[in-house]
């Protein structure tokens, strides 16, 4: 993941979620903290597709969303 973050950190915004295991996000955060967006979970710990799609724009070419929608 460190290599991928190093190679792609200047290619666009990374979208992840706040429930993701921290080691999945640390390489992106270490490379550029302004380059990652976190999708917030609902009160019942769900990540909704609608919340993800709201964050996608021209600058979010790289996405690291791994959590299933429950």
ChimeraX attribute file (.defattr): number of C-alpha atoms within 10 A of each C-alpha:
attribute: neighborCount
match mode: 1-to-1
recipient: residues
	/A:1	12
	/A:2	14
	/A:3	9
	/A:4	10
	/A:5	20
	/A:6	14
	/A:7	11
	/A:8	15
	/A:9	20
	/A:10	13
	/A:11	13
	/A:12	16
	/A:13	24
	/A:14	26
	/A:15	22
	/A:16	23
	/A:17	20
	/A:18	15
	/A:19	15
	/A:20	15
	/A:21	11
	/A:22	10
	/A:23	10
	/A:24	15
	/A:25	21
	/A:26	15
	/A:27	18
	/A:28	24
	/A:29	16
	/A:30	11
	/A:31	17
	/A:32	15
	/A:33	12
	/A:34	10
	/A:35	18
	/A:36	21
	/A:37	18
	/A:38	17
	/A:39	20
	/A:40	16
	/A:41	14
	/A:42	10
	/A:43	7
	/A:44	7
	/A:45	12
	/A:46	14
	/A:47	21
	/A:48	16
	/A:49	11
	/A:50	8
	/A:51	15
	/A:52	18
	/A:53	11
	/A:54	9
	/A:55	17
	/A:56	16
	/A:57	10
	/A:58	8
	/A:59	12
	/A:60	16
	/A:61	13
	/A:62	19
	/A:63	15
	/A:64	15
	/A:65	16
	/A:66	13
	/A:67	15
	/A:68	9
	/A:69	9
	/A:70	8
